[in-house]
Amino acid sequence: MNKWYVDELYNAIVVNPLNALAGFLKQVVEKSGIDGVVNGVGKFIAYGSRQVRLIQSGQVASYLLIMILSLVVFFIIWFNDSTIIGFLNKLF
């Protein structure tokens, strides 16, 4: 009968705002943010694996050619890095 309404005040000040914040975090942050990133990584990996599968032919000669061309590009970049950086600085 002589209630001080502490429980109602606590619910109004603490519990209800925290429940609203938790609902927002669940609906927006978790479903759009976290689940979106996880699903996006999975889709990216699936897409990348489909693209890499097209490159694979099973012929060792083609793999060797790609490896040698990659090494040539790597050494060109390695020994001309100042020229490339100067070009990129002029470009941007």
MDTraj code that builds the backbone (N, CA, C; nanometers):
import mdtraj as md
import numpy as np

residues = "MET ASN LYS TRP TYR VAL ASP GLU LEU TYR ASN ALA ILE VAL VAL ASN PRO LEU ASN ALA LEU ALA GLY PHE LEU LYS GLN VAL VAL GLU LYS SER GLY ILE ASP GLY VAL VAL ASN GLY VAL GLY LYS PHE ILE ALA TYR GLY SER ARG GLN VAL ARG LEU ILE GLN SER GLY GLN VAL ALA SER TYR LEU LEU ILE MET ILE LEU SER LEU VAL VAL PHE PHE ILE ILE TRP PHE ASN ASP SER THR ILE ILE GLY PHE LEU ASN LYS LEU PHE".split()
xyz = np.array([
    [0.0821, -0.1180, 0.0000],
    [0.0000, 0.0000, 0.0000],
    [0.0874, 0.1255, 0.0000],
    [0.1850, 0.1331, 0.0854],
    [0.2760, 0.2480, 0.0878],
    [0.4026, 0.2125, 0.0084],
    [0.3859, 0.2038, -0.1200],
    [0.4946, 0.1635, -0.2080],
    [0.5730, 0.2862, -0.2511],
    [0.7032, 0.2736, -0.2624],
    [0.7871, 0.3876, -0.3006],
    [0.8150, 0.3880, -0.4508],
    [0.7682, 0.2884, -0.5232],
    [0.7816, 0.2780, -0.6692],
    [0.9278, 0.2732, -0.7151],
    [1.0131, 0.2097, -0.6357],
    [1.1538, 0.1964, -0.6724],
    [1.1684, 0.1030, -0.7920],
    [1.0924, -0.0060, -0.7917],
    [1.1009, -0.1009, -0.9031],
    [1.0569, -0.0374, -1.0344],
    [0.9492, 0.0378, -1.0318],
    [0.9009, 0.1035, -1.1530],
    [1.0002, 0.2087, -1.2024],
    [1.0593, 0.2821, -1.1107],
    [1.1586, 0.3828, -1.1471],
    [1.2833, 0.3162, -1.2063],
    [1.3281, 0.2071, -1.1469],
    [1.4440, 0.1331, -1.1975],
    [1.4158, 0.0786, -1.3378],
    [1.2957, 0.0230, -1.3571],
    [1.2591, -0.0265, -1.4894],
    [1.2582, 0.0863, -1.5925],
    [1.2048, 0.2010, -1.5543],
    [1.1941, 0.3119, -1.6490],
    [1.3304, 0.3732, -1.6810],
    [1.4203, 0.3798, -1.5844],
    [1.5484, 0.4476, -1.6040],
    [1.6558, 0.3527, -1.6567],
    [1.6580, 0.2280, -1.6112],
    [1.7678, 0.1375, -1.6452],
    [1.7236, 0.0267, -1.7409],
    [1.6216, -0.0475, -1.7051],
    [1.5868, -0.1692, -1.7778],
    [1.5333, -0.1392, -1.9179],
    [1.4367, -0.0502, -1.9285],
    [1.3765, -0.0228, -2.0594],
    [1.4765, 0.0362, -2.1593],
    [1.5611, 0.1346, -2.1230],
    [1.6604, 0.1812, -2.2205],
    [1.7618, 0.0738, -2.2606],
    [1.8029, -0.0096, -2.1650],
    [1.8959, -0.1175, -2.2003],
    [1.8310, -0.2199, -2.2919],
    [1.7033, -0.2497, -2.2717],
    [1.6336, -0.3408, -2.3621],
    [1.6217, -0.2806, -2.5018],
    [1.5952, -0.1504, -2.5102],
    [1.5881, -0.0845, -2.6408],
    [1.7240, -0.0858, -2.7099],
    [1.8306, -0.0588, -2.6351],
    [1.9653, -0.0629, -2.6914],
    [2.0006, -0.2036, -2.7376],
    [1.9653, -0.3036, -2.6602],
    [1.9937, -0.4424, -2.6979],
    [1.9170, -0.4809, -2.8241],
    [1.7932, -0.4375, -2.8356],
    [1.7158, -0.4653, -2.9569],
    [1.7781, -0.4000, -3.0789],
    [1.8229, -0.2747, -3.0641],
    [1.8899, -0.2053, -3.1742],
    [2.0183, -0.2769, -3.2136],
    [2.0999, -0.3144, -3.1160],
    [2.2250, -0.3833, -3.1456],
    [2.2001, -0.5168, -3.2141],
    [2.0936, -0.5861, -3.1723],
    [2.0629, -0.7151, -3.2332],
    [2.0147, -0.6981, -3.3765],
    [1.9239, -0.6051, -3.4008],
    [1.8658, -0.5889, -3.5331],
    [1.9608, -0.5234, -3.6325],
    [2.0299, -0.4180, -3.5894],
    [2.1090, -0.3397, -3.6833],
    [2.2543, -0.3848, -3.6856],
    [2.3196, -0.3844, -3.5709],
    [2.4628, -0.4100, -3.5678],
    [2.4932, -0.5563, -3.5977],
    [2.4231, -0.6464, -3.5329],
    [2.4548, -0.7875, -3.5522],
    [2.4124, -0.8374, -3.6893],
    [2.2871, -0.8120, -3.7272],
    [2.2380, -0.8676, -3.8536],
    [2.2975, -0.7978, -3.9747],
    [2.3073, -0.6654, -3.9704],
    [2.3606, -0.5943, -4.0867],
    [2.5120, -0.5892, -4.0841],
    [2.5706, -0.5639, -3.9686],
    [2.7146, -0.5454, -3.9615],
    [2.7914, -0.6756, -3.9541],
    [2.7776, -0.7451, -3.8453],
    [2.8581, -0.8652, -3.8207],
    [2.8215, -0.9768, -3.9185],
    [2.6917, -1.0062, -3.9317],
    [2.6509, -1.1121, -4.0239],
    [2.6818, -1.0730, -4.1680],
    [2.6698, -0.9451, -4.2010],
    [2.7027, -0.8995, -4.3359],
    [2.8490, -0.9205, -4.3684],
    [2.9365, -0.8919, -4.2728],
    [3.0800, -0.9109, -4.2961],
    [3.1121, -1.0593, -4.3111],
    [3.0574, -1.1419, -4.2246],
    [3.0855, -1.2860, -4.2309],
    [3.0331, -1.3444, -4.3615],
    [2.9107, -1.3097, -4.3987],
    [2.8547, -1.3611, -4.5238],
    [2.9293, -1.3046, -4.6443],
    [2.9731, -1.1791, -4.6354],
    [3.0496, -1.1197, -4.7445],
    [3.1826, -1.1897, -4.7657],
    [3.2509, -1.2245, -4.6571],
    [3.3777, -1.2975, -4.6691],
    [3.3534, -1.4335, -4.7330],
    [3.2479, -1.5016, -4.6927],
    [3.2155, -1.6317, -4.7525],
    [3.1852, -1.6202, -4.9009],
    [3.1086, -1.5173, -4.9392],
    [3.0772, -1.4982, -5.0811],
    [3.2026, -1.4620, -5.1602],
    [3.2912, -1.3810, -5.1013],
    [3.4153, -1.3444, -5.1683],
    [3.5032, -1.4667, -5.1911],
    [3.5135, -1.5527, -5.0921],
    [3.5943, -1.6747, -5.1063],
    [3.5341, -1.7665, -5.2125],
    [3.4020, -1.7805, -5.2120],
    [3.3376, -1.8656, -5.3124],
    [3.3596, -1.8094, -5.4527],
    [3.3464, -1.6777, -5.4687],
    [3.3686, -1.6147, -5.5988],
    [3.5142, -1.6313, -5.6420],
    [3.6072, -1.6071, -5.5503],
    [3.7490, -1.6210, -5.5824],
    [3.7852, -1.7628, -5.6221],
    [3.7283, -1.8603, -5.5541],
    [3.7600, -1.9996, -5.5879],
    [3.7035, -2.0366, -5.7252],
    [3.5861, -1.9810, -5.7607],
    [3.5332, -2.0065, -5.8950],
    [3.6233, -1.9455, -6.0020],
    [3.6782, -1.8276, -5.9749],
    [3.7647, -1.7628, -6.0726],
    [3.8986, -1.8362, -6.0850],
    [3.9548, -1.8801, -5.9739],
    [4.0826, -1.9509, -5.9781],
    [4.0664, -2.0864, -6.0470],
    [3.9515, -2.1458, -6.0332],
    [3.9271, -2.2746, -6.0975],
    [3.9369, -2.2626, -6.2499],
    [3.9005, -2.1461, -6.3034],
    [3.9085, -2.1262, -6.4479],
    [4.0530, -2.1220, -6.4968],
    [4.1444, -2.0792, -6.4107],
    [4.2860, -2.0690, -6.4473],
    [4.3510, -2.2065, -6.4497],
    [4.3052, -2.2959, -6.3649],
    [4.3698, -2.4262, -6.3517],
    [4.3361, -2.5148, -6.4702],
    [4.4408, -2.5590, -6.5381],
    [4.4201, -2.6463, -6.6534],
    [4.4781, -2.7856, -6.6317],
    [4.5682, -2.7988, -6.5335],
    [4.6319, -2.9267, -6.5091],
    [4.7583, -2.9465, -6.5895],
    [4.7945, -2.8482, -6.6707],
    [4.9148, -2.8602, -6.7516],
    [5.0284, -2.7864, -6.6819],
    [5.1338, -2.8590, -6.6510],
    [5.2460, -2.8055, -6.5756],
    [5.3152, -2.6943, -6.6523],
    [5.3196, -2.7021, -6.7837],
    [5.3871, -2.5996, -6.8642],
    [5.3210, -2.4632, -6.8462],
    [5.1904, -2.4598, -6.8403],
    [5.1227, -2.3311, -6.8210],
    [5.1487, -2.2766, -6.6813],
    [5.1545, -2.3647, -6.5810],
    [5.1861, -2.3201, -6.4458],
    [5.3281, -2.2633, -6.4398],
    [5.4223, -2.3295, -6.5078],
    [5.5598, -2.2830, -6.5115],
    [5.5694, -2.1472, -6.5808],
    [5.4965, -2.1278, -6.6883],
    [5.4961, -2.0003, -6.7591],
    [5.4422, -1.8885, -6.6704],
    [5.3354, -1.9133, -6.6001],
    [5.2795, -1.8127, -6.5091],
    [5.3787, -1.7803, -6.3985],
    [5.4475, -1.8821, -6.3464],
    [5.5453, -1.8591, -6.2404],
    [5.6608, -1.7739, -6.2910],
    [5.7118, -1.8044, -6.4099],
    [5.8244, -1.7281, -6.4648],
    [5.7830, -1.5843, -6.4950],
    [5.6658, -1.5654, -6.5532],
    [5.6172, -1.4292, -6.5800],
    [5.5981, -1.3503, -6.4501],
    [5.5507, -1.4161, -6.3470],
    [5.5350, -1.3492, -6.2170],
    [5.6698, -1.3072, -6.1606],
    [5.7698, -1.3934, -6.1729],
    [5.9038, -1.3583, -6.1251],
    [5.9625, -1.2416, -6.2039],
    [5.9414, -1.2407, -6.3347],
    [5.9905, -1.1294, -6.4167],
    [5.9252, -0.9991, -6.3733],
    [5.7949, -0.9996, -6.3543],
    [5.7242, -0.8786, -6.3082],
    [5.7742, -0.8381, -6.1705],
    [5.7953, -0.9340, -6.0836],
    [5.8452, -0.9035, -5.9496],
    [5.9822, -0.8368, -5.9560],
    [6.0738, -0.8911, -6.0365],
    [6.2073, -0.8319, -6.0461],
    [6.2050, -0.6959, -6.1139],
    [6.1181, -0.6771, -6.2099],
    [6.1048, -0.5442, -6.2717],
    [6.0594, -0.4427, -6.1683],
    [5.9631, -0.4782, -6.0886],
    [5.9158, -0.3874, -5.9835],
    [6.0239, -0.3674, -5.8781],
    [6.0934, -0.4742, -5.8413],
    [6.1955, -0.4675, -5.7355],
    [6.3102, -0.3734, -5.7731],
    [6.3570, -0.3840, -5.8971],
    [6.4732, -0.3047, -5.9365],
    [6.4377, -0.1658, -5.9886],
    [6.3114, -0.1394, -6.0126],
    [6.2683, -0.0088, -6.0616],
    [6.1688, 0.0566, -5.9670],
    [6.1789, 0.0269, -5.8392],
    [6.0796, 0.0784, -5.7455],
    [6.0828, 0.2304, -5.7346],
    [6.2002, 0.2934, -5.7414],
    [6.2050, 0.4396, -5.7315],
    [6.1417, 0.5039, -5.8540],
    [6.1602, 0.4450, -5.9716],
    [6.0971, 0.4974, -6.0929],
    [5.9459, 0.4839, -6.0847],
    [5.8998, 0.3700, -6.0353],
    [5.7555, 0.3472, -6.0243],
    [5.6955, 0.4403, -5.9205],
    [5.7624, 0.4573, -5.8085],
    [5.7110, 0.5477, -5.7042],
    [5.7083, 0.6912, -5.7552],
    [5.8137, 0.7329, -5.8296],
    [5.8139, 0.8664, -5.8881],
    [5.6998, 0.8849, -5.9863],
    [5.6734, 0.7827, -6.0670],
    [5.5624, 0.7900, -6.1615],
    [5.4287, 0.8004, -6.0900],
    [5.4104, 0.7199, -5.9849],
    [5.2845, 0.7246, -5.9102],
    [5.2671, 0.8572, -5.8385],
    [5.3784, 0.9166, -5.7892],
    [5.3693, 1.0488, -5.7245],
    [5.3276, 1.1552, -5.8257],
    [5.3787, 1.1468, -5.9488],
    [5.3371, 1.2410, -6.0521],
    [5.1918, 1.2186, -6.0917],
    [5.1527, 1.0925, -6.0943],
    [5.0170, 1.0588, -6.1361],
    [4.9133, 1.1020, -6.0344],
    [4.9440, 1.0836, -5.9072],
    [4.8486, 1.1196, -5.8021],
    [4.8976, 1.2411, -5.7319],
])
top = md.Topology()
chain = top.add_chain()
for i, resn in enumerate(residues, 1):
    res = top.add_residue(resn, chain, resSeq=i)
    for name in ("N", "CA", "C"):
        top.add_atom(name, md.element.get_by_symbol(name[0]), res)
traj = md.Trajectory(xyz[None], top)
